[in-house]
Amino acid sequence: MAGNFEQEDLPVLIIGAGTCGLAIAHGLHINNIPYKLFEKDSALGTRNNRDWAFGCHWSRPILASLLGPAGWARVERAALVDPGLPRVETDVINVFNGATGERAGAVPTPGVSRFLRSRLRGLIAEGIGGSEGVAEFGKTVVGVSYEYGDGSKTRKSVTAHFGDGTSARGRLLIGADGSQSALRSILLGAPAASLKRLSLVSTFINATYPHELALYLRSFHPIFNLILHPENMVGFLGTLDAADPDKPETWRFTFYISWPSDLEEQAANKEKERGWGVKERLRQIRERARGWGEPLRSAFEGLEEDHAEVYYGALADWDPSLEGHAWDNRGGLVTLVGDAAHPMTYHRGQGLNHALADAGKLVELLSHANNTTNTTNPHKSQADLITAYETEMRARAGAEVRLSEMNSIMLHDYARVSESPLMKQGMSIGTGHGGEGGEGKTAAE
């Protein structure tokens, strides 16, 4: 392989084996570009046995290109929350009044594929070493160093240093390590790298139900429902995993309620609720759900008293286009992608799509740069192409961070719901270009 860079024989280093990191690794693999993938967890499985789903819509062609025909064929249906459900190009998400349970409308969701995160990651990994060989596990990045070449001012390599005392040297270091990115903190330091906490909190629940109740809950919509409460709360009920169509009692559902809570109140509650566990959080959200209409009423009533899959968190985001948020890419040797670069709120379902857009752009630039017969790529150095990626990403994803934040705030103000971006433009890419976030995870976690 011949190309434009003296360090091209070195691998691309990827920190984080989430969906974005895996997609980049797969894209590099099918383009014959050496890489190494590092993950801080001990295995590819779910952390704390928690899983979530996310919508892939305008980024579907990008994911397909990163996986190639064989990989996309492996993933396209099998990774869905319900692999047996026919895909509907003109589907909608039903909207219900949270107080009365009446259907209040619908939001178009054209071309959406709702993937189960664990299944998508596992299937992508099958194409690049399997769940055990896909990455080096137990690797937490704690530092980064750079090397010059023969007195030149151009840095020729980057080295990632890990908490276990090991290190890895490469041509490019990509941080795909999530909203609490260690690499973002290394590059920018506090407080610049710190998340912006928002005046919204939420509690998520994952659950299974008896046969008849499971059928009833999916009768509202087989995949997802949005519930807007006049008391400025937002609810959601969706299918998490319905792999066996003949056994509704095995179907897993995910649902949440989110509500306004200013930062002062959050701080006070943190002290008051210190030591709270799942039992207390379940009691708290059941109190908040009291008086709600369907479909959340039955979802809450069907829970056992000792239900354990309860997850509370505060919402947060981080805009890469803000002043002070531009990291030094060290002459194109280090960059960030996905939630590490632009964690955003989940109510408009954009996190995964922008993460895949990042992955697609980086792989495209790297593959063109390594192809000496390609005449379409104007970039002459790795510094040029990484700067080009970051310039496009900051404009696109930064706008979506702001749009998604505005949307989340407006959805929690019942008087303004109809003017929110979700109601005005659905889940399409934002105006002027606008979440490894999915609906199951808050950026502050």
RODO-2510 file (C-alpha; in nm, 4 decimals, decimal comma):
residues 445
     n   res          X          Y          Z
     1     m     0,0000     0,0000     0,0000
     2     a     0,1542     0,3274    -0,1087
     3     g     0,0221     0,6683    -0,0257
     4     n     0,0880     1,0237     0,0848
     5     f     0,2177     0,9742     0,4397
     6     e     0,5575     0,8692     0,5708
     7     q     0,3849     0,7087     0,8715
     8     e     0,1333     0,5129     0,6638
     9     d     0,2780     0,1782     0,7737
    10     l     0,1680     0,2593     1,1287
    11     p    -0,1863     0,1658     1,2336
    12     v    -0,4736     0,4006     1,3019
    13     l    -0,5440     0,3823     1,6767
    14     i    -0,9106     0,3850     1,7802
    15     i    -1,0095     0,4399     2,1429
    16     g    -1,3520     0,2932     2,2176
    17     a    -1,5357    -0,0099     2,0775
    18     g    -1,8802     0,1451     2,0745
    19     t    -2,0808     0,1532     1,7539
    20     c    -1,8824     0,4445     1,6089
    21     g    -1,5421     0,2955     1,6898
    22     l    -1,6429    -0,0430     1,5506
    23     a    -1,7823     0,1159     1,2338
    24     i    -1,4555     0,3018     1,1755
    25     a    -1,2565    -0,0166     1,2357
    26     h    -1,4720    -0,2079     0,9885
    27     g    -1,4432     0,0682     0,7291
    28     l    -1,0652     0,0728     0,7625
    29     h    -1,0584    -0,3075     0,7427
    30     i    -1,2407    -0,3279     0,4102
    31     n    -1,0110    -0,0537     0,2752
    32     n    -0,6983    -0,2442     0,3857
    33     i    -0,5846     0,0278     0,6248
    34     p    -0,4085    -0,1065     0,9375
    35     y    -0,5728    -0,0188     1,2690
    36     k    -0,5826    -0,1159     1,6352
    37     l    -0,8970    -0,0885     1,8461
    38     f    -0,8845    -0,0393     2,2239
    39     e    -1,1718    -0,0690     2,4730
    40     k    -1,1665     0,0124     2,8450
    41     d    -1,4245    -0,2547     2,9335
    42     s    -1,3178    -0,6148     2,9797
    43     a    -1,5415    -0,7463     2,7006
    44     l    -1,7689    -0,6323     2,4197
    45     g    -2,0865    -0,7114     2,6155
    46     t    -2,3210    -0,4611     2,7759
    47     r    -2,1916    -0,2587     3,0683
    48     n    -2,3807    -0,3368     3,3914
    49     n    -2,6090    -0,5579     3,1788
    50     r    -2,7729    -0,2444     3,0385
    51     d    -2,8751    -0,2210     2,6763
    52     w    -3,0550     0,0376     2,4667
    53     a    -3,1836     0,1004     2,1156
    54     f    -3,1230     0,3812     1,8692
    55     g    -3,2595     0,4968     1,5378
    56     c    -3,0539     0,4870     1,2192
    57     h    -3,2243     0,6860     0,9439
    58     w    -3,0387     0,9348     0,7215
    59     s    -2,7086     0,7617     0,8065
    60     r    -2,8156     0,4153     0,6833
    61     p    -2,6240     0,4506     0,3529
    62     i    -2,3147     0,5580     0,5471
    63     l    -2,3287     0,2531     0,7735
    64     a    -2,3799     0,0315     0,4688
    65     s    -2,0685     0,1775     0,3042
    66     l    -1,8595     0,1228     0,6177
    67     l    -1,9666    -0,2406     0,6429
    68     g    -1,9516    -0,3302     0,2742
    69     p    -2,2091    -0,5525     0,1008
    70     a    -2,1389    -0,8632     0,3096
    71     g    -2,1306    -0,6757     0,6388
    72     w    -2,4446    -0,4774     0,5636
    73     a    -2,6277    -0,7954     0,4643
    74     r    -2,5271    -0,9419     0,7997
    75     v    -2,6464    -0,6376     0,9967
    76     e    -2,9349    -0,4770     0,8072
    77     r    -3,2130    -0,6937     0,9507
    78     a    -3,0490    -0,9067     1,2189
    79     a    -2,9489    -0,6061     1,4325
    80     l    -3,3005    -0,4619     1,4496
    81     v    -3,4961    -0,4610     1,7748
    82     d    -3,7439    -0,6850     1,5891
    83     p    -3,5604    -0,8603     1,3053
    84     g    -3,8818    -1,0198     1,1801
    85     l    -4,0832    -0,7006     1,1433
    86     p    -4,1128    -0,5757     0,7834
    87     r    -3,9394    -0,2421     0,7347
    88     v    -4,1808     0,0404     0,6526
    89     e    -4,0340     0,3295     0,4535
    90     t    -4,3194     0,5628     0,5530
    91     d    -4,3495     0,4728     0,9219
    92     v    -4,4387     0,7167     1,2005
    93     i    -4,3888     0,7466     1,5733
    94     n    -4,7278     0,7824     1,7413
    95     v    -4,7727     1,0754     1,9802
    96     f    -5,0023     1,0427     2,2829
    97     n    -5,1348     1,2863     2,5410
    98     g    -4,9686     1,1773     2,8639
    99     a    -5,2631     1,2726     3,0827
   100     t    -5,5508     1,1248     2,8818
   101     g    -5,3818     0,8547     2,6748
   102     e    -5,5456     0,9918     2,3619
   103     r    -5,3526     0,9765     2,0361
   104     a    -5,2538     1,3345     1,9612
   105     g    -5,0756     1,2887     1,6302
   106     a    -4,7719     1,1296     1,4693
   107     v    -4,4205     1,2229     1,3619
   108     p    -4,2959     1,0802     1,0293
   109     t    -3,9923     0,8525     1,0617
   110     p    -3,9111     0,7695     0,6984
   111     g    -3,6559     0,4970     0,6438
   112     v    -3,5709     0,4475     1,0105
   113     s    -3,4024     0,1287     1,1300
   114     r    -3,4165     0,0868     1,5053
   115     f    -3,1164    -0,1170     1,6146
   116     l    -3,0448    -0,2921     1,9439
   117     r    -2,7035    -0,1603     2,0414
   118     s    -2,5589    -0,4878     2,1717
   119     r    -2,6740    -0,6788     1,8651
   120     l    -2,5409    -0,4172     1,6235
   121     r    -2,2010    -0,4093     1,7929
   122     g    -2,1764    -0,7876     1,7976
   123     l    -2,2661    -0,8216     1,4315
   124     i    -2,0209    -0,5514     1,3224
   125     a    -1,7519    -0,7229     1,5289
   126     e    -1,8121    -1,0519     1,3473
   127     g    -1,6518    -0,9005     1,0394
   128     i    -1,3345    -0,7870     1,2171
   129     g    -1,2274    -1,0584     1,4570
   130     g    -1,5411    -1,1498     1,6491
   131     s    -1,6435    -1,0425     1,9987
   132     e    -1,3151    -1,1572     2,1563
   133     g    -1,0626    -1,0640     1,8891
   134     v    -1,2107    -0,7349     1,7725
   135     a    -1,0228    -0,5178     2,0237
   136     e    -0,7675    -0,5062     2,3016
   137     f    -0,9819    -0,4915     2,6158
   138     g    -0,9144    -0,3385     2,9560
   139     k    -0,7367    -0,0405     2,7970
   140     t    -0,8069     0,3021     2,9485
   141     v    -0,6194     0,5857     2,7800
   142     v    -0,4411     0,8063     3,0344
   143     g    -0,2006     1,0053     2,8186
   144     v    -0,0875     1,0905     2,4674
   145     s     0,2558     1,1784     2,3285
   146     y     0,3762     1,2839     1,9844
   147     e     0,6974     1,2250     1,7908
   148     y     0,8711     1,4505     1,5372
   149     g     1,0598     1,3209     1,2374
   150     d     1,4275     1,4085     1,1956
   151     g     1,4020     1,7629     1,3212
   152     s     1,0951     1,8438     1,1127
   153     k     0,8174     2,0435     1,2708
   154     t     0,5664     1,7943     1,1334
   155     r     0,4791     1,5297     1,3917
   156     k     0,5163     1,1842     1,2434
   157     s     0,3451     0,9606     1,4978
   158     v     0,1240     0,9555     1,8037
   159     t     0,1435     0,7245     2,1040
   160     a    -0,1490     0,6381     2,3308
   161     h    -0,0568     0,5478     2,6877
   162     f    -0,2868     0,3216     2,8884
   163     g    -0,3566     0,2790     3,2564
   164     d    -0,2052    -0,0693     3,2654
   165     g     0,1359     0,0697     3,1699
   166     t     0,1236    -0,0322     2,8046
   167     s     0,1268     0,1959     2,5019
   168     a     0,0570     0,1874     2,1293
   169     r     0,2087     0,3945     1,8482
   170     g     0,0177     0,4911     1,5368
   171     r    -0,0267     0,7360     1,2508
   172     l    -0,3560     0,8728     1,3891
   173     l    -0,5370     0,8512     1,7234
   174     i    -0,9182     0,8615     1,7083
   175     g    -1,1169     0,9142     2,0269
   176     a    -1,4463     0,7259     2,0019
   177     d    -1,4741     0,6804     2,3776
   178     g    -1,8177     0,8250     2,4426
   179     s    -1,9704     1,1292     2,6076
   180     q    -1,7385     1,1054     2,9093
   181     s    -1,4395     1,0844     2,6756
   182     a    -1,1060     1,0445     2,8501
   183     l    -0,9284     1,1550     2,5337
   184     r    -1,1346     1,4748     2,5131
   185     s    -1,0278     1,5524     2,8689
   186     i    -0,6637     1,4855     2,7820
   187     l    -0,6784     1,7113     2,4761
   188     l    -0,8698     2,0015     2,6317
   189     g    -0,8514     1,9657     3,0084
   190     a    -1,1176     2,0880     3,2487
   191     p    -1,3410     2,2790     3,2325
   192     a    -1,3366     2,2965     2,8512
   193     a    -1,3909     1,9214     2,8097
   194     s    -1,6656     1,9039     3,0730
   195     l    -2,0223     1,8363     2,9691
   196     k    -2,2796     2,1136     2,9799
   197     r    -2,5429     1,9973     3,2257
   198     l    -2,9007     2,0759     3,1298
   199     s    -3,2084     2,1446     3,3405
   200     l    -3,3619     1,8086     3,2514
   201     v    -3,3486     1,4666     3,4176
   202     s    -3,4932     1,1271     3,3307
   203     t    -3,5530     0,7754     3,4535
   204     f    -3,5385     0,4818     3,2110
   205     i    -3,6746     0,1338     3,2710
   206     n    -3,6175    -0,1871     3,0736
   207     a    -3,8657    -0,4680     3,1373
   208     t    -4,0390    -0,7837     3,0159
   209     y    -4,4090    -0,8573     3,0717
   210     p    -4,6529    -1,1490     3,0669
   211     h    -4,7751    -1,2657     2,7265
   212     e    -5,1004    -1,0677     2,7044
   213     l    -4,9606    -0,7441     2,8473
   214     a    -4,6660    -0,7563     2,6072
   215     l    -4,9054    -0,7906     2,3138
   216     y    -5,1133    -0,5022     2,4466
   217     l    -4,8145    -0,2689     2,4839
   218     r    -4,6988    -0,3358     2,1278
   219     s    -5,0495    -0,2761     1,9940
   220     f    -4,9940     0,1006     2,0257
   221     h    -4,7020     0,0793     1,7829
   222     p    -4,4733    -0,2188     1,7206
   223     i    -4,1558    -0,0122     1,7679
   224     f    -4,1987     0,3219     1,9487
   225     n    -4,4387     0,5748     2,1002
   226     l    -4,3866     0,9330     2,2195
   227     i    -4,5951     1,0590     2,5112
   228     l    -4,6221     1,4325     2,5870
   229     h    -4,7720     1,5302     2,9226
   230     p    -4,9442     1,8681     2,9786
   231     e    -4,7480     1,9014     3,3036
   232     n    -4,4282     1,9519     3,1010
   233     m    -4,3055     1,5945     3,1028
   234     v    -4,2022     1,3656     2,8175
   235     g    -4,2516     0,9903     2,8027
   236     f    -4,1470     0,7174     2,5639
   237     l    -4,2355     0,3506     2,5190
   238     g    -4,0458     0,1364     2,2721
   239     t    -3,9595    -0,2195     2,1858
   240     l    -3,6062    -0,3034     2,2951
   241     d    -3,5738    -0,6659     2,1846
   242     a    -3,8396    -0,8816     2,0211
   243     a    -3,6197    -1,1421     1,8573
   244     d    -3,8732    -1,4249     1,9025
   245     p    -4,2068    -1,3297     1,7437
   246     d    -4,3826    -1,6311     1,8947
   247     k    -4,2950    -1,5567     2,2574
   248     p    -4,4235    -1,2127     2,3627
   249     e    -4,3327    -1,2950     2,7222
   250     t    -3,9648    -1,2718     2,6177
   251     w    -3,9985    -0,9313     2,4511
   252     r    -3,8070    -0,6556     2,6224
   253     f    -3,9447    -0,3027     2,6391
   254     t    -3,7770     0,0251     2,7242
   255     f    -3,9553     0,3346     2,8498
   256     y    -3,8782     0,6587     3,0256
   257     i    -4,0151     0,9773     3,1733
   258     s    -3,8060     1,2945     3,1574
   259     w    -3,8873     1,6208     3,3327
   260     p    -3,7488     1,9692     3,4048
   261     s    -3,5175     2,0084     3,7023
   262     d    -3,2933     2,3142     3,7264
   263     l    -2,9294     2,2768     3,8240
   264     e    -2,9847     2,4126     4,1744
   265     e    -3,2593     2,1578     4,2322
   266     q    -3,0419     1,8810     4,0893
   267     a    -2,7618     1,9735     4,3297
   268     a    -2,9993     1,9775     4,6267
   269     n    -3,1529     1,6457     4,5236
   270     k    -2,8098     1,4896     4,4847
   271     e    -2,7453     1,5538     4,8525
   272     k    -3,0940     1,4498     4,9602
   273     e    -3,0860     1,1340     4,7501
   274     r    -2,7322     1,0307     4,8380
   275     g    -2,7234     0,6557     4,8826
   276     w    -3,0390     0,5931     4,6835
   277     g    -3,0534     0,2672     4,4949
   278     v    -3,2848     0,1066     4,2431
   279     k    -3,5658     0,0621     4,4962
   280     e    -3,5816     0,4337     4,5750
   281     r    -3,5555     0,5360     4,2088
   282     l    -3,8394     0,3016     4,1159
   283     r    -4,0571     0,4442     4,3905
   284     q    -3,9740     0,7983     4,2766
   285     i    -4,0618     0,7411     3,9113
   286     r    -4,3795     0,5536     4,0009
   287     e    -4,4922     0,8578     4,1966
   288     r    -4,4182     1,0798     3,8992
   289     a    -4,6063     0,8411     3,6677
   290     r    -4,9169     0,8426     3,8852
   291     g    -5,2188     0,9541     3,6831
   292     w    -5,0578     0,9040     3,3412
   293     g    -5,2702     0,7548     3,0644
   294     e    -5,1867     0,4710     2,8296
   295     p    -4,9579     0,3280     2,7179
   296     l    -4,7241     0,4167     3,0077
   297     r    -4,9899     0,3477     3,2702
   298     s    -4,9912    -0,0234     3,1920
   299     a    -4,6133    -0,0315     3,1487
   300     f    -4,5680     0,0962     3,5054
   301     e    -4,8512    -0,1068     3,6564
   302     g    -4,7032    -0,4257     3,5121
   303     l    -4,3707    -0,3883     3,6945
   304     e    -4,2837    -0,6090     3,9895
   305     e    -4,2118    -0,4331     4,3195
   306     d    -3,8499    -0,5485     4,3102
   307     h    -3,7883    -0,4557     3,9466
   308     a    -3,4170    -0,3887     3,9050
   309     e    -3,3597    -0,2319     3,5616
   310     v    -3,4105     0,1316     3,6602
   311     y    -3,1703     0,4037     3,5430
   312     y    -3,1784     0,7677     3,6537
   313     g    -2,9642     1,0408     3,5015
   314     a    -2,9323     1,4087     3,4182
   315     l    -2,9193     1,5265     3,0581
   316     a    -2,6109     1,7006     2,9222
   317     d    -2,4420     1,7876     2,5947
   318     w    -2,1221     1,9374     2,4514
   319     d    -2,0979     2,1595     2,1440
   320     p    -1,7696     2,1135     1,9505
   321     s    -1,8188     2,4417     1,7643
   322     l    -1,8072     2,6633     2,0730
   323     e    -1,5101     2,8867     2,1445
   324     g    -1,2609     2,6997     2,3593
   325     h    -1,3821     2,3589     2,2408
   326     a    -1,1416     2,3244     1,9471
   327     w    -0,8682     2,0786     2,0420
   328     d    -0,5241     2,0870     1,8812
   329     n    -0,5114     1,7947     1,6385
   330     r    -0,1304     1,8110     1,6475
   331     g    -0,0814     1,8288     1,2747
   332     g    -0,3522     1,5723     1,2038
   333     l    -0,2408     1,3116     1,4565
   334     v    -0,5401     1,3084     1,6908
   335     t    -0,9126     1,3739     1,6652
   336     l    -1,2512     1,2906     1,8184
   337     v    -1,5674     1,1334     1,6788
   338     g    -1,9219     1,0507     1,7857
   339     d    -2,0258     1,1146     2,1441
   340     a    -1,6660     1,1997     2,2320
   341     a    -1,6894     1,4949     1,9915
   342     h    -2,0547     1,5980     2,0214
   343     p    -2,2755     1,4314     2,2859
   344     m    -2,6324     1,5481     2,2323
   345     t    -2,9764     1,4954     2,3837
   346     y    -3,1784     1,2029     2,2553
   347     h    -3,5325     1,3311     2,2004
   348     r    -3,4733     1,3839     1,8260
   349     g    -3,2782     1,0628     1,7722
   350     q    -2,9711     1,2125     1,6043
   351     g    -2,6726     1,0844     1,8031
   352     l    -2,6016     0,7628     1,6148
   353     n    -2,6552     0,9285     1,2780
   354     h    -2,3978     1,2009     1,3364
   355     a    -2,1534     0,9481     1,4822
   356     l    -2,1809     0,7405     1,1657
   357     a    -2,1411     1,0548     0,9548
   358     d    -1,8121     1,1178     1,1377
   359     a    -1,7013     0,7596     1,0801
   360     g    -1,7901     0,7681     0,7127
   361     k    -1,6083     1,0946     0,6474
   362     l    -1,2898     0,9864     0,8268
   363     v    -1,2729     0,6499     0,6527
   364     e    -1,3395     0,8152     0,3166
   365     l    -1,0583     1,0663     0,3641
   366     l    -0,8115     0,8067     0,4910
   367     s    -0,8899     0,5596     0,2140
   368     h    -0,8561     0,8261    -0,0563
   369     a    -0,5293     0,9468     0,0921
   370     n    -0,3861     0,5949     0,0804
   371     n    -0,4882     0,5401    -0,2801
   372     t    -0,2254     0,6904    -0,5093
   373     t    -0,4471     0,6362    -0,8138
   374     n    -0,7248     0,8496    -0,6665
   375     t    -0,7361     1,1978    -0,8138
   376     t    -1,0516     1,3261    -0,6413
   377     n    -0,8961     1,3956    -0,3021
   378     p    -0,7401     1,7446    -0,2897
   379     h    -0,5688     1,6920     0,0472
   380     k    -0,1922     1,6524     0,0403
   381     s    -0,1236     1,5751     0,4040
   382     q    -0,2846     1,4031     0,6976
   383     a    -0,3002     1,7413     0,8703
   384     d    -0,5106     1,8719     0,5812
   385     l    -0,7561     1,5849     0,5817
   386     i    -0,8074     1,5770     0,9605
   387     t    -0,8616     1,9527     0,9617
   388     a    -1,1109     1,9112     0,6765
   389     y    -1,2953     1,6418     0,8728
   390     e    -1,3063     1,8536     1,1892
   391     t    -1,4244     2,1650     1,0068
   392     e    -1,7183     1,9802     0,8515
   393     m    -1,7975     1,7878     1,1707
   394     r    -1,7995     2,0938     1,3965
   395     a    -2,0432     2,2790     1,1710
   396     r    -2,2733     1,9812     1,1173
   397     a    -2,2753     1,8215     1,4605
   398     g    -2,2430     2,1460     1,6547
   399     a    -2,5600     2,2728     1,4917
   400     e    -2,7364     1,9479     1,5841
   401     v    -2,6216     1,9669     1,9462
   402     r    -2,7861     2,3084     1,9681
   403     l    -3,0964     2,2017     1,7765
   404     s    -3,1421     1,8872     1,9858
   405     e    -3,0980     2,0847     2,3080
   406     m    -3,3588     2,3364     2,1964
   407     n    -3,5891     2,0518     2,0961
   408     s    -3,5554     1,8796     2,4338
   409     i    -3,6307     2,2026     2,6194
   410     m    -3,9347     2,2771     2,4019
   411     l    -4,0776     1,9260     2,4389
   412     h    -4,0778     1,9847     2,8159
   413     d    -4,2790     2,3061     2,7712
   414     y    -4,6234     2,1846     2,6664
   415     a    -4,7253     2,5244     2,5323
   416     r    -4,4361     2,5129     2,2812
   417     v    -4,4402     2,1451     2,1843
   418     s    -4,5976     2,2067     1,8444
   419     e    -4,3159     2,4479     1,7529
   420     s    -4,0349     2,2100     1,8513
   421     p    -3,7896     2,0847     1,5871
   422     l    -3,9206     1,7291     1,6294
   423     m    -4,2740     1,8358     1,5444
   424     k    -4,1640     2,0739     1,2692
   425     q    -3,9092     1,8599     1,0848
   426     g    -3,9238     1,5163     1,2456
   427     m    -3,5991     1,3200     1,2600
   428     s    -3,4505     1,4543     0,9381
   429     i    -3,1041     1,6046     0,9467
   430     g    -3,1304     1,9548     1,0862
   431     t    -3,1521     2,2728     0,8826
   432     g    -2,8002     2,3581     0,7705
   433     h    -2,6979     2,0118     0,8944
   434     g    -2,8686     2,0504     1,2213
   435     g    -2,7401     1,0686     1,8485
   436     e    -2,3363     0,6335     2,0365
   437     g    -2,6166     0,8231     2,1858
   438     g    -2,9472     0,6393     2,1778
   439     e    -3,2670     0,6902     2,3709
   440     g    -3,1351     0,4645     2,6451
   441     k    -2,8437     0,6770     2,7580
   442     t    -2,7988     1,0269     2,8952
   443     a    -2,4791     1,2123     2,8132
   444     a    -2,4185     1,2857     3,1799
   445     e    -2,3813     0,9175     3,2647
***
